[in-house]
């Protein structure tokens, strides 16, 4: 019996989630709970950190639920799937190309190599990106990524969910095995579509990846070390945990954080765009994966993001003997003092105080490259 | 003495021409009618001092037009508490706005500032947002270019054209409310430096020489009244602090911005002629810098 149409339920479900993650006062906790339900993320975290996380308990739980009710995540709970289900597309077109399994294994292999590409493959992360769009600052790269996965579905109805989604592959496979529990059937060719060859290929690629990792101990190292949001200690840990959801970018009040293409869409502090405000720790609070760990305002004020350095060739005080000193005036931590040489006052950075908030670089009148710049 | 017709005509013409000449100088005559150039009020609370100020001018109605648009430029530029003395004391703002609202029935009281720290945090933490709203006024952060208009500064050497807040020209009465502070670039900041919150492109000031540029700005942006709120003054680590604060309990009021600044500087035991931007402002004829030449009225509570 259908009392309320499915579409209306879906509408309220999606808008409720967008409200919770996008605007509500419970934004921080909602985002954390939401990412916790992301099974692909849970698996990625345990592979990257080589620890069995508590969140993995959701796997047997889901298996049990799937045995009773089937794949409820793909059918009801996945918000991205709900949005896609309402996108009109060609229902009759048959697309035989179905790379979802390969994408899933590809992700796993890359994870073993410490490379995290969930930001462009995980539907839950796409949804958080969409919520971030409603939160505040808009980053066009994220919108491009999300809308591409939506527009795919106009070619064929639910193309993403059925043919591409790696998470859908994982859940559907689980559901197939779970249904065996219920019906006490032996696996047949129809119910499970894993042939011996496919299984062997997958297994072999797994072992190849692991041995490759052992042979060449590869871990992500940024060539140019970018400025990270406060409370990020180790670049490698950060790259492992960050899912490129874009929430930190969207909440940053000074628009200092930007998704950087060179660093795989991870957030980078760009002082010329904005500075890390003395009174804000919004990004540390909202990060759903704790890639940016929660940090108190008092601690944040002493946390070193980088250190400012003056380029004496372009600085107005050093070069033109002008009384500029805008960096001295703007520094919230009094890290820049002045020395007087030949009656001209010149700025000097005290490296023991400077935390690299980037306000000096932001306010410096020299364009396009400031005369004072923050380095890691 | 016999008055001939010729004599009468001669005398009357000369009298008329004298009158017309003096009428050109009318604003200065009004200034003289206050019977003081500079008002210094010491002791008491900020509210009491503002009340004394209006009393000395013979009430708010005499000081400013009724049913008018009043623009305020308080220093609310930093996210600091009132005790840290980086912004004007909110009590002063409240007392001022409240009195104007009650006595002159203004159309609108609007305050603005182009803040250095994020505007909403600055307005809230300084208590100025709350104070001005309680008294029936409003405050906004002037951060968009469309809130500004070009004015000419004929006396300027460096910047002859400047983007200045539109509300200054629109307003019928413009009050500049500043706090005396130590400043890392200009040594001290009082009223003239506070006018920098009225302009849009501040980078160019630093590039062309800050002291000269703010002195030039003061020749073109003329507040109708300058109130220097020295409830607390910031002695070190200015302009944003937190640094050493001295409780001076003084309010300095003048229509001459330079004169008010010159007096405020003495709170730091400094001479106005040693502060570069005040010296330049004097050279450009902004006002009187020599306190001995001015009539100072001191009220102690």
Interface residues (C-beta under 8 A of the other chain):
Chain A: X253 X254 X277 X278 X279 X280 X316 X322 X323 X324 X325 X326 X328 X329 X330 X332 X334 X338 X363 X365
Chain B: X79 X116 X117 X118 X121 X183 X184 X185 X203 X204 X206 X207 X208 X209 X210 X211 X237 X239 X240
